[in-house]
Amino acid sequence: MSRPVIAASLAPLLALVPALAPARAADDCGDCGARGPCRPHAEADEAAIERLRPELEAPEVERRLDALAEVAALTGEHANAPGEAVAEALAAALEDDALRVREEAVRLLVDGQHPERTVRALVDVMKDFQRNMWTLVAWLTGPDGERGTIAEAMDYLETVGDVAGGVRDDRVAKELADLLLAYPEEMRGQPVAMAATGSLLRLGTRDAVRAVIRQLRPWSDDGRSLAIHEALEEFAEDRELPAAPEAGPDAAKAWDAWLKKNARALPSKLGKWAGSSAEDG
């Protein structure tokens, strides 16, 4: 077969190349946008994730962590159009055999990834915490601590509570409030519960603040209730709201009255999260 004939026969295939391989970044692509990347860019993400699959499933934790970072970085190439495939791969790591990987996955997930998939994943994680509350640490660490140490379990719980404050969605706010109030009373004022407390105050809805106030019943004289009270004081000051009540045994009742008086200054709803970077939270 002559070269001209070969070239003519390949012409229809060559014409497909631009459609199969994105010629420009998604940030500059008119077909990519708030709903996600266009099909060629989405397929490029999916292909990259598949190439990383052996690393995502590697036996070594460090290799899995490195692979997760590479997956998350795919969105950096089209931050205007975060893809669901990337968020799905990160969400899958929330069931990893190592708590260190789960913790990093949740950090990466809330940092500019697909909003709806992020919200669903975060809500699912918090629901799982509540379902396993009475054996939570043992459930997280696994038999004989195979998934991690108690300290790593506490770090993971604290991280989830902390990053939730950057996801301004009513579903997250509700689940975080339910989680905070499901924690045993002895955890109130401790780092894990305070991470959730701080996030609820960042979200700042009436119900979120109400959940924080409920922790003040009963008042504890060991400093734990005072930590919650001071967080509420800081919230009131930051929002330029009237002076906060005094600390003490009647603080919960006083804060309830304060909230009722200032309810109109606080949002009742957040709506759906449109997505943002972790720093924007």
VENVENJO-V376037 format. One record per pair of residues at least 6 apart in sequence whose ideal C-beta (glycine too) atoms are under 8 Angstrom apart, sorted by sequence separation. I is the first residue (numbers start at 1). J is the second residue. If there is no record, write none. Layout:
i-><I & I>
j-><J & J>
This chain:
i-><26 & 32 & 36 & 58 & 96 & 141 & 142 & 187 & 219 & 236 & 245 & 22 & 31 & 49 & 57 & 75 & 95 & 129 & 132 & 140 & 141 & 201 & 236 & 237 & 259 & 29 & 31 & 37 & 55 & 56 & 75 & 93 & 94 & 110 & 132 & 140 & 141 & 148 & 164 & 200 & 201 & 236 & 246 & 29 & 32 & 55 & 58 & 74 & 93 & 96 & 109 & 141 & 183 & 200 & 216 & 245 & 183 & 215 & 245 & 26 & 55 & 56 & 75 & 93 & 94 & 141 & 200 & 201 & 233 & 244 & 26 & 29 & 55 & 56 & 74 & 93 & 94 & 109 & 110 & 141 & 164 & 200 & 216 & 232 & 245 & 109 & 137 & 140 & 180 & 183 & 215 & 216 & 245 & 72 & 91 & 244 & 26 & 52 & 55 & 56 & 71 & 90 & 94 & 106 & 161 & 197 & 229 & 22 & 106 & 137 & 140 & 180 & 212 & 242 & 136 & 137 & 140 & 179 & 180 & 230 & 22 & 52 & 71 & 72 & 90 & 91 & 161 & 197 & 229 & 21 & 22 & 52 & 71 & 90 & 106 & 161 & 212 & 213 & 242 & 20 & 176 & 180 & 212 & 242 & 19 & 68 & 136 & 226 & 241 & 22 & 48 & 49 & 68 & 87 & 193 & 225 & 229 & 236 & 20 & 21 & 48 & 90 & 176 & 177 & 209 & 232 & 176 & 241 & 49 & 68 & 48 & 87 & 91 & 189 & 209 & 225 & 229 & 239 & 86 & 87 & 91 & 94 & 173 & 176 & 188 & 239 & 86 & 129 & 45 & 64 & 88 & 91 & 219 & 82 & 84 & 87 & 91 & 94 & 173 & 177 & 181 & 201 & 219 & 82 & 83 & 87 & 90 & 94 & 129 & 161 & 172 & 177 & 180 & 189 & 197 & 201 & 204 & 218 & 219 & 64 & 82 & 84 & 161 & 164 & 173 & 176 & 180 & 188 & 219 & 56 & 68 & 79 & 82 & 84 & 158 & 162 & 165 & 166 & 174 & 177 & 181 & 194 & 198 & 201 & 219 & 64 & 87 & 126 & 158 & 161 & 165 & 173 & 177 & 181 & 189 & 190 & 194 & 197 & 201 & 65 & 69 & 125 & 157 & 160 & 161 & 164 & 165 & 168 & 170 & 173 & 180 & 189 & 204 & 216 & 217 & 49 & 65 & 68 & 72 & 76 & 159 & 162 & 163 & 165 & 166 & 188 & 189 & 216 & 41 & 49 & 56 & 61 & 64 & 68 & 71 & 72 & 75 & 154 & 158 & 161 & 162 & 165 & 188 & 189 & 194 & 45 & 75 & 122 & 126 & 154 & 157 & 161 & 165 & 189 & 214 & 46 & 61 & 65 & 69 & 72 & 189 & 213 & 216 & 41 & 45 & 49 & 61 & 68 & 188 & 37 & 42 & 45 & 72 & 99 & 122 & 41 & 99 & 122 & 213 & 38 & 42 & 213 & 37 & 36 & 37 & 97 & 122 & 32 & 34 & 35 & 36 & 37 & 210 & 213 & 33 & 34 & 36 & 32 & 33 & 36 & 99 & 100 & 119 & 123 & 127 & 130 & 29 & 32 & 97 & 98 & 99 & 103 & 118 & 123 & 126 & 130 & 133 & 210 & 27 & 97 & 98 & 106 & 119 & 122 & 126 & 129 & 133 & 209 & 26 & 27 & 133 & 25 & 26 & 27 & 29 & 100 & 103 & 107 & 119 & 123 & 126 & 130 & 25 & 27 & 99 & 103 & 106 & 110 & 119 & 122 & 126 & 129 & 206 & 26 & 99 & 102 & 106 & 110 & 115 & 26 & 99 & 103 & 107 & 110 & 99 & 106 & 110 & 206 & 209 & 206 & 205 & 206 & 207 & 204 & 205 & 206 & 204 & 205 & 205 & 205 & 203 & 36 & 202 & 173 & 170 & 170 & 169 & 170 & 172 & 168 & 169 & 170 & 168 & 169 & 169 & 168 & 167 & 168 & 166 & 166 & 168 & 166 & 167 & 163 & 166 & 165 & 163 & 119 & 119 & 118 & 116 & 115 & 118 & 115 & 115 & 115 & 114 & 113 & 112 & 112 & 112 & 111 & 112 & 111 & 110 & 107 & 110 & 82 & 34>
j-><32 & 38 & 42 & 64 & 102 & 147 & 148 & 193 & 225 & 242 & 251 & 29 & 38 & 56 & 64 & 82 & 102 & 136 & 139 & 147 & 148 & 208 & 243 & 244 & 266 & 37 & 39 & 45 & 63 & 64 & 83 & 101 & 102 & 118 & 140 & 148 & 149 & 156 & 172 & 208 & 209 & 244 & 254 & 38 & 41 & 64 & 67 & 83 & 102 & 105 & 118 & 150 & 192 & 209 & 225 & 254 & 193 & 225 & 255 & 37 & 66 & 67 & 86 & 104 & 105 & 152 & 211 & 212 & 244 & 255 & 38 & 41 & 67 & 68 & 86 & 105 & 106 & 121 & 122 & 153 & 176 & 212 & 228 & 244 & 257 & 122 & 150 & 153 & 193 & 196 & 228 & 229 & 258 & 86 & 105 & 258 & 41 & 67 & 70 & 71 & 86 & 105 & 109 & 121 & 176 & 212 & 244 & 38 & 122 & 153 & 156 & 196 & 228 & 258 & 153 & 154 & 157 & 196 & 197 & 247 & 40 & 70 & 89 & 90 & 108 & 109 & 179 & 215 & 247 & 40 & 41 & 71 & 90 & 109 & 125 & 180 & 231 & 232 & 261 & 40 & 196 & 200 & 232 & 262 & 40 & 89 & 157 & 247 & 262 & 44 & 70 & 71 & 90 & 109 & 215 & 247 & 251 & 258 & 43 & 44 & 71 & 113 & 199 & 200 & 232 & 255 & 200 & 265 & 74 & 93 & 74 & 113 & 117 & 215 & 235 & 251 & 255 & 265 & 113 & 114 & 118 & 121 & 200 & 203 & 215 & 266 & 114 & 157 & 74 & 93 & 117 & 120 & 248 & 112 & 114 & 117 & 121 & 124 & 203 & 207 & 211 & 231 & 249 & 113 & 114 & 118 & 121 & 125 & 160 & 192 & 203 & 208 & 211 & 220 & 228 & 232 & 235 & 249 & 250 & 96 & 114 & 116 & 193 & 196 & 205 & 208 & 212 & 220 & 251 & 89 & 101 & 112 & 115 & 117 & 191 & 195 & 198 & 199 & 207 & 210 & 214 & 227 & 231 & 234 & 252 & 98 & 121 & 160 & 192 & 195 & 199 & 207 & 211 & 215 & 223 & 224 & 228 & 231 & 235 & 100 & 104 & 160 & 192 & 195 & 196 & 199 & 200 & 203 & 205 & 208 & 215 & 224 & 239 & 251 & 252 & 85 & 101 & 104 & 108 & 112 & 195 & 198 & 199 & 201 & 202 & 224 & 225 & 252 & 78 & 86 & 93 & 98 & 101 & 105 & 108 & 109 & 112 & 191 & 195 & 198 & 199 & 202 & 225 & 226 & 231 & 83 & 113 & 160 & 164 & 192 & 195 & 199 & 203 & 227 & 252 & 85 & 100 & 104 & 108 & 111 & 228 & 252 & 255 & 81 & 85 & 89 & 101 & 108 & 228 & 78 & 83 & 86 & 113 & 140 & 163 & 83 & 141 & 164 & 255 & 81 & 85 & 256 & 81 & 81 & 82 & 142 & 167 & 78 & 80 & 81 & 82 & 83 & 256 & 259 & 80 & 81 & 83 & 80 & 81 & 84 & 147 & 148 & 167 & 171 & 175 & 178 & 78 & 81 & 146 & 147 & 148 & 152 & 167 & 172 & 175 & 179 & 182 & 259 & 77 & 147 & 148 & 156 & 169 & 172 & 176 & 179 & 183 & 259 & 77 & 78 & 184 & 77 & 78 & 79 & 81 & 152 & 155 & 159 & 171 & 175 & 178 & 182 & 78 & 80 & 152 & 156 & 159 & 163 & 172 & 175 & 179 & 182 & 259 & 80 & 153 & 156 & 160 & 164 & 169 & 81 & 155 & 159 & 163 & 166 & 156 & 163 & 167 & 263 & 266 & 266 & 266 & 267 & 268 & 266 & 267 & 268 & 267 & 268 & 269 & 270 & 270 & 114 & 281 & 270 & 269 & 270 & 270 & 271 & 273 & 270 & 271 & 272 & 271 & 272 & 273 & 273 & 273 & 276 & 276 & 278 & 281 & 280 & 281 & 278 & 281 & 281 & 281 & 272 & 273 & 273 & 272 & 272 & 275 & 273 & 274 & 275 & 275 & 275 & 275 & 276 & 277 & 277 & 278 & 278 & 278 & 278 & 281 & 275 & 274>
